[in-house]
Amino acid sequence: MRKSSGGGATLSRRAVIGATTAAPVIGAGPLASNDTVAHCADWIALDLEIDRLSVRWSNLEAVLVRGYGWFSLTSVARRTLPAAAELFEIEDRLEILELRRKRSLERLSHLPANTLHGVATKLVVAARLLEREEHPAQPFVASAVRELSDMCCAGCRAAYIPAGIATLRW
């Protein structure tokens, strides 16, 4: 886990995928459960990357506003400003990542969670989605995620939700 530029903790995509795909499979066939858990991990990694890039974009825009009068520039002047190159690269990258996240979420909505690990990772996705909407169910879902992160499988003692996931932002 590392500190993000926005002050919150972030997990690398590799850490999220590695931790969630290492979750044991109980009851259901390994492919169904690991597929759901892996897809959830991919979605979470995309969501975290979008958050990280959004914070970076915001910081760059603040510098451009202070240093170059960003809002008073024409779109042509903005595009030719060397200091804005990274901002535009991030905008392009965010567009691609947001489309991938949307498609991934659509796939996830149809994947069964045949194990407690699969259900737990789906709850992490739901908590992040609800947080953006300030939905009244969000505190309950976030609470369930935090509580599941403190629990382990009685059979294998593996965590239902990998360490660090439950502390993301809620």
N, C-alpha and C positions, 0 to 999 in steps of 0.2 A: 504494500500500500504506500502511496506517496501523497504529498500535499498538492492540491491543484492550485493554479494561480488565483482562483477565486476564494481560497482559504479552506475549502472543504477537502475531505479525503477522497481520493479516487483510486480505483484499482485498475491495473493494466488489463487489457483484453486477454492476454495470455493467462494472467492470474485467475480471472473470472472463469474462463473456459476450462482451465486446468482443474480448478477446485470443483466446479460443478460437474464436470464429466467424470471426476473421480468418485462421485457419490455412489454408494452401493445401490444395487437393484434388489428390491425385496418384493417377492410375489409375482410380478409381471415379467414378461420376457425382457432381456436386456436391451434389445433394439428399441422397443417402444419407449421405455423409460429414458434410456440414454439419449434417444432422439429428441424427446421433449425437453429434457434438461439441457442438452447441447443447444437446441434452438433458443431456449430462454437465455442461456449464457451469451449466445451471439447477439440477441436483442439487447440485453443489458450492456454488453460491450459497445454496441453501436450508440446506445443512449448516452453512455458515459463519454464517448468520444465527441458526440454532438454537444454535450454540456461543456466539455473542455474547450472545444473550438469556439463555442458561443462566447465564453468568458474571454478568450483571447481576442475575438472580433470586437467585443465591447471595449476592451482595453485599448486596442488599436484605434478605434473610432474616437475615443476620448482624447488620445494624443493628437489625432488629426484635427479635431475640433479646436483644441487649445493652440496647436502650433501652426495650423494652416487655414483656419476659418472654414472648416469643412462644409458647413451648411450654406455658406455664401458662395461656394464654388459651383460652377456649372458641371453637368455630368461629364462633359468632355475634359474639363480642367481636372476633375477628380481622377479620371482614367489615366491622365498623363502624369499625375503626381507620383514620383518614384516611391515616396513613403507610403502610398496606398496600395502598392502591389500585393503585399501579404494579405491585406484586408479583402481584396478581390479574389485572391486564391482561396481564402477561407470561405467566402461566399459560394464559390463554385463547388468546393468540397462539401460544404453543408447541404447544398441542394442534392447532391448525389447520396450522401449519407441519410438524409431525411427520407428520400424515396426508398432506399434499402430498408430503413427502419419500418416504414409503413408496410412494405411487402412482407417483411419478416413477421410483423404483428398479425397480418392477415393469415399467414401460414400457421402461426402459433394458435390462433383461435380455433383451428380445426384439429390440432394434435391432442390426443388423449394423454392425460397424466395418470398412469396406472400404478404409480408408487407415491409414497409420501414425499419423496425427494422431488418428483415431478410436480406435485401439487405445491410444494414449498417454493420452487423456483417460479411457478406461475404466479404465486402470490407476490413475489418480489416485483415482477413485471406489472401486476395490477396496482401495487402500491405506488410505483413510479408514475404510472399513467394517471391515477387519481390525484396525485400531488399537484400535477400541472393544472388540473381543473378545479382545485379547491373543493372537491366533492366531499359531502359530509361523511361518506363511508371511508374516506382515506385514513383517518386516525385509527379506525378499527382494523383495517387491513395492515397498516404499518405496525400496529401493536402485535398482530398475529405473526408478522414476519420477525419482529424482534423476539417474541416468545419462542418461535420455532428455532431461531438461531441459538437459543440457550439449550435446546434439546438435542439428544443423540438417539440414534437407533439402538434399541435394547439388544438386538442381536449382534451388531457389528461395531457399535459405539461411534459410528461416523456421524458427523453433524448433518442435520437435515438441510441446513442452509450454511454455506461456507462462511467462515469468519470474515468479517469486513463488509459483507453484502448488506447486513441489516443496519449498518451504521452509515449508509450512504448519505442521505439528506433528511430523512424524516426525523 
